[in-house]
Amino acid sequence: MAQATDQSTVTESAVRELTERLLADFGHLDDTAFFGAQFDLGLARVDFPRGHGGLDAPPALQGVVDELLEEAGRRGNWTRNPMGIGMCGPAIVAWGTEEQKHRFLRPIFTAEEIWCQLFSEPGAGSDVASLATQAVRDGDEWIVNGQKVWTSSAHIAKWGLLLARTNPEAPKHKGITAFILDMKGPGVEVRPLRQMSGGADFNEVFFTAARVPDSMRIGPENEGWKVATATLMNERVSIGGNVMPRGSGPIAEALEVWASLPARQRDAVRRDQIARLWIEAEVLRLGNIRARVQRQKGVPGPEGSILKLGGALFGQRLSSFIVDLLGAKGMLCPGYDLEGHPESASDPVISFLWSQASTIAGGTSEIMRNILGDRVLGLPREPGIDPNTPWNQIPRS
């Protein structure tokens, strides 16, 4: 696991100077080359180790980098590889070997290699730790059999962060191991799942005697739940914690639609609704800023669940309001190309249909409330099976 380092030697002025040099020397390059240079200079995530995209610097200094890149229009590569940059990369930094860090982190950040997260299963969605996909040791390899579902980007991913059951006789949280899986390798089949919006961004993935070298194991054998916990926290922060300028993003789209309406349709009731939504957007934005400061102290905590829950519910309310403003136009959905990409990715109707999944993806709202009740409010856990029960003795549907 990555060791803590002395972060006191890196200053804000040094990071600012380094970022300005990045823009001056490499700002003319295409995205892949530019983000590669950013990684090499230690500006991918300044709190990562030196040589692995960071400077061993305090996480707060990443804001200096992001602000300068935002002004120059060279920020936002996480949208090209969200699972890799937001979740899998940090897991490799925390739990991976030096060889794994050298091999995978740079192409993750440049988006030359797309990643997916192989956690959820048909019988293990909200309760990921009950997963049944098995990995059996065979010399220096593991043989994987099972199924995953709702896997974003699996159809375009080169690598996947896989959780598999390696000791069925241990309690469900204790017998899991994390692996890096070649998504294009033998025994791995990806099947797209068509959504109600017409797209196919989610997938189900089947493993039939797929082989994974032990060198692709992340963390100790049977300790994969620790890797998963850190990854899921980063996922919820990524979903709920994107800090944008005041009044920007989806609420700006709502205001644009509002401004386009005839004066007679901008009545007092709708004006009150959009004002409330703007306030809610600003509360979430400020909450994200506060959570970002808290995350500077280490691994993301329960605040990621707060933001994920609040952001998902807000997104549904806001997109529904926009569609209502559109009237009859809100019933028209744009078409899709042969690969399942919308003709207009920013269409408000697509956003409305997509928002229905936001309270499921990354952990259901019910699970988020359970986490908050347990870890934040200190409420007693829901009654259930003794957590020390061996996985193979737990009844399964």
N, C-alpha and C positions, 0 to 999 in steps of 0.2 A: 504494500500500500504506500502511496506517496507520503513522504515525510515532510513535516513542517519545516520551513526555512525562515531565516532572518529576512524580513521584508522592509527593514528600516532604511536600507541603503538606496532604495529607488525613490526618487522624488517626483513630484508632479511636473516640475519644469523639465526634468529629463524625459519623462514620458511625452510631454507636449513637443519637445524638440525632436524626438524620435519619430513621432507621428507626422510632424511637418516635413521631415526628411523623406518619409515614406511617400507622401503625396507629391513632393517635388521631384523625386527620382523615379517613381513608378506609377504616378497618377495617370499617365498616358496609356498604360498597358490595358489589355482586356481583363475581364474579371478573374479568370483563373490565374493568370500571371500576377495580377495585383494582389489577390488574396494570398498567393504563395509567398510574395514578398512580405506581406503583413505578418504571416506566420513566422517567417525566418527572422524577422526583427523582434519577435517576442510580443507582438501586439494583437495576436489572435484572442488570447485571454491573458492579461498581464499577470494574473495570479497563478497561472500554470507554471510548471518548472521551466527553467532555462533550457533551451534546446528542444522543447516540446511545445512551442507556440507562446511561451510566457516569459516573464522576467522575475519570477518569484516575488512579485510586488503585491501590495495590498489590493484587494479586489476593487476598492473605491476608485482607483486610478483608471480602471477601464472606462469610466464615464468620460474622462478626458479624451481618450482615443475615439470613443463613439461620437462624441460631440463634434470633433474636428472632421471625422469621416462623413458625418451627416451633413455638415455644411458644404462639403465638397461633392456630395452626391455619390459617395463610394461606400456606403454602409448598407447592410441588409442581405449579406450573403447567406444568412441563416435560412432564408426562405427557399434557397436552392437545395438545402440538405438539413431540414429541421430536426429530424430524428438523430442524425449523426452529430451535428454541432450542439444541439440543446441537451441531448440525453446520453447517447452512446459514447461520445468523446469524453465528457466528464467522468463516466464510469471507467473508461480505460485509464485515464489519468490517476484516478483514485485506487484502482485495483489491478491494473494491467502490469505486465512485465516491461522492462526497458525495451526489449525487442518489439513488443506489441505497440508501445508508444511510438517508437521510431517508424514502424511500418504503417500505422494506421492514422495517426493524428493529422498529419499534413494533408493527405488526400481527403480526409473528412472535411477539413476547414475549407479547402479549395473547391469542394463539391465534385472532385474528379471521381470519387467513389461514394455513391449514395448508400445510406444505411436505413434499415428498418428495425423495429423492436418486436421480437417474437415472444410475447408474454401471454396474452389472453387466449383462452381456449373455449370451445363450445360449453364445457362444464366448469370453466374457471375464468369467469369474467371479472365480476366485482371481487371475488375471492381468488386472486391470482395464485396464492400459495397452495391451493388445492389442485394445481395443474397435474396432468397425467402423462404428458409427453415424456418418454423415458430415454435415457442415455445409458448404455451398458458398456463398460470398459472392455476393450479387446486389444491388449498389448498397449501400444502407444497411441491408440485411437479409441474413439467412442462411437458406438453405433446408435443412431437416433431414429426412433419410430414414434409417430404421433401426429397431432394436428394443432394448428393455431388458427385464429380467426380475428377479423377486424384489424388486419395488419396494414397500416398505412404505408404506401410507397413500396410494398413488397414486389410489385410488378416491375419496378425500375431499379431496385436495390441490388448492389453487388454484395453487400455483407449484411448480416442480421445479428443482433444481440439476442441470443437464445437462452431461455430458462428451461431446464429439463430435470426430471426426477432421476436422481442417481442412487438414492437409498430409500426404497419404498417402506422399509421397516422403521425408519426414523419419523418423528413428528413432522407434519407437513412443511413447517418452516425450516427444518433442519436437514432435509434430504434433497435439497435442490442445488444444482451447480449451473454457473453461467458460462456460456461459450460464445465464441465468434464463429458464425456459420457462413460458408460460401453459398449465397443464394442461387448461384448458377451451377452448383455442383450436382453430381448424380444423386438421385433419390430425393430431390427437392422439387416439388410441384406447386406452382402458384396459380390460383384461380381467382380472377376478379369478381367482386360482388357489386352488382349494379344497384345504385341508390335511387331513391325516388326523384332526385333532381335530374337523373339521366346519366350522371357521371359514374365512374368506377374507380375511386381512389382507395377503397378498402379491398382487402383480399383475404381469402383463406389459403393456408399453406399446409401442404401434406409432406410428411417425412417418411420415406420407406427405405429403411436400412441406409440412411445417409451417414457418411463417415466424417468425423471431425477429429483432427489431430489433437492430442492432449496439449500441444503447444498453443492451441487456440482457446484453452480454458482461461477464464478470467477469475482470479481469486482462488482461494483454497477449495478443494473438493468438498461438496455438501454445504458450502457457505454462500451459495448463490443468492440467498434471500437478502443478505447485506448489500450485495451489488444491486439487487432489484430495488431495495428501499431507496437508496441514493438516486437511482435512475428515475424512479417514479416521482420523487420529490422534485427533481430537476424538470420532469415532464410537466408537472402541475404549475411550476413557476413559468415554464415556457409558454404554456397555454394561457395562463392568467396574468402573467407578469410583464407583458411588453409595454414599456413606458413610452407614450407618444406625447407630442406637444398638446397643450390645452386646445380643446375644440377641434382636434383633428380626428382622422379615422372614420369609423361608422357614424359617429354623431355629426360629423361634417357632411356626410352624405344625406343624413336626415334633414339637416338645415338647408341643403341645396334643393332637395325635393320640396320642402316647405316653401322656400322662396319662389319656386316655380309655379305654385298654385295661384289661381285667381284670388283676389282679395276676399271674395265672399266665402271661400272655403277655409280661410285662415281665421276661424272663429275662436272665441275665448276658451272653449273646452280644449281644442287642439293646441292652442297656445300654451295652456297650462300643462298639457301632456308633454309637449316637447321641452318645456322649461324643466320639468321634473326629470326627464331623461338626460338633459344636459347636466343637471346637478349630479345625477347618479354617475354619469360618465366621469365627471370631475372627481367625485369621491373615490371611484375606483382608480383613477390615474394617480391621485395623491397616495392612495393605499399602496399602489405598486412602487412608488418612490420610497415610501417608508419600508416596504418589504425588501427592496433592493439594498437599503442601508443595513437592514438586519442580516441579509445574506452575506454581507462583507465579513461577518464574523465566522463563517464556515459553511457547512452543508445546509441547504435550505431546510427550514423547519415547517411547522403546520401552517404558517402564513400562506404558503403556496396553495394549500387546500382552500383557504378563505378566498383568495383571489380567483382560483379556478371556479369555485361555486358561484361567487358573485358575478364574475365575468360571463359565465355561461348563461345564467338567468337573465342578466341584463341584455346580452346579445339577442336572446329570443324576444324579449319585450321590444327592443329597438327595431329589429327587423320586421316584426309584426306591425309596428306603428308605421314604418315606411311603406309597407305593402298596402296598408289601409289608406294612406295618403294618395297612393297611385290610383286608387279606384279600380276601374275595369282593367287598366294596364297591369295591375298587380296579378291578374289571372294568366298573363302570358309569360311563358318560360322560354328562354333562348334555346336553340338547338345545340347538339354536341357533334364533334367530329368522330371519325371512326375509332379513335383511340380513347374516347370518353372525355375529352377536354371541352369545356363549354366555349361557345363562340364568344361570349362576353363574360370573363371571369368575375367582373365587378358588378354584374347585373344584380339589382336588389332582390329580385325573385329568387335567384340562385342563392343569395345570402340567406334569405328567409328559409329556404328548404334545408340548407346546410346547417342553420342554427339549431334545428331540431335534434341534431346529433351531438351538440356541444355539451349537453347535460349527461351524456353517456361516455364519450371519448375521454380517455385519460382518467377514468374513474367516475362512476355515476354520482349524481348529486346526493343520493342517499348515503353512499360510502363517504363522501366528503363530510356530510353532517356527522356521521359516526366518528370520523377522525377528530373533528373539532370538539365533539362532545367528550371524547375520551382524553385527548391530549391538551386541549385548551381549557375546557370547562371543568375537567376532572370528574365527569359523570361516570357512574359504574358501566362497565362493558355489558353488552347484550349477552343474555345467557346462551350458551352453546356447548359444543363438545369440548372436553378438556383439551387444551392446546398441547399437552404432552402425549396425546393418543397417537400411536403410530399411523402413518398415512394409509397403510394398507388395511387398517381396521376401521377406517372412517367410511360410513355408508355413502355410496355414490349413486346418483340417478342414472 
